[in-house]
Amino acid sequence: MSLQLQGVLPVLHLPFYENLQIDYDTLQVEVDFAYQCGADGVVMAMVTEVLRLREQERQQVAEKLVKFSNGRGTVVISVGAESTFTATELARHAEDVGADALMAIPPIATALVEDQLRRYFHDVFAATNLPLVVQDASSYVGKPMSAAFQAQLFNDLGERVYFKPEAAPVGPVISAIHQLTDTKAGIFEGSGGSMLVENFRRGLTGTMPGTDLLDAIVALWRALEKNDEDRIYALAPLVTSILALAVNLDAYLAIEKHLMRRRGIFKNEVVRGPVGFELDTMTRAEVDRLFDRLMATL
């Protein structure tokens, strides 16, 4: 890996045309926006709608992100899949096209015993020489992984393994992984920024928020690094209030794409359906009010 895996690494939202094909021109604009905000890299993951993409599209997006990033930061590609075969194929492709790191959720259609799950992550890890972020996305898909299981992966595989715990309660899980790995494991915050203040103080390597509030998250991260309490508590309540309106993954997508369109980065709010959440008039208005206040605070 040529770049350090740390800091603010936003998960990119995937723009589509009205015909549901991927809008790569707008994706390049989004990548440029991320680096203009001070991001340390970019990530392809759950809110990039990877579960709604064909395998070929996942590979194409990985290639484009490496090209668009052009060495400005770390490129992390999500390779989790329902089969180890597919996950390892995606991992090798990501390495071949120049990605800096991988991230993987467990299979979500099968309730795996820990031995099977351990073998899955070991095989994905062994497929490349890249760092692997183990993502517990069970706040919206799949089954939680215990802190002990995640710590054992670190003890088995070493410091090339990172973690992005999202199972409730996130904060205590972060602390438990740290304790069980003698604070050696690198951990990324995965609440979108809603619990960033608390989790930062538990010890984080970085955060992986959405791109829609990225300038605010970068400012909050820098304030946390400086222990600037006034700045922290001017920004954090507004970030948390916006994210509190997202009740599931599709709610995150709806709010995030609405804000990306408001910013003038996205041309529309198209999501590949079916979807489990749509913004109604009242929620959209509250998002807008909070967003306006957040931008004024910045």
Secondary structure, 3 states (H helix, E strand, C coil): CCCCCCEECCECCCCECCCCCECHHHHHHHHHHHHHCCCCEEEECHHHCHHHCCHHHHHHHHHHHHHHHCCCCEEEEECCCCCHHHHHHHHHHHHHCCCCEEEECCCCCCCCCHHHHHHHHHHHHHCCCCCEEEEECCCCCCCCCCHHHHHHHHHHHCCCEEEEECCCCHHHHHHHHHHHCCCCCEEEECCCCCCHHHHHHHHCCEECCECCCHHHHHHHHHHHHHCCHHHHHHHHHHHHHHHCCCCCHHHHHHHHHHHHHHCCCCCCCCCCCCCCCCCCHHHHHHHHHHHHHHHHHC
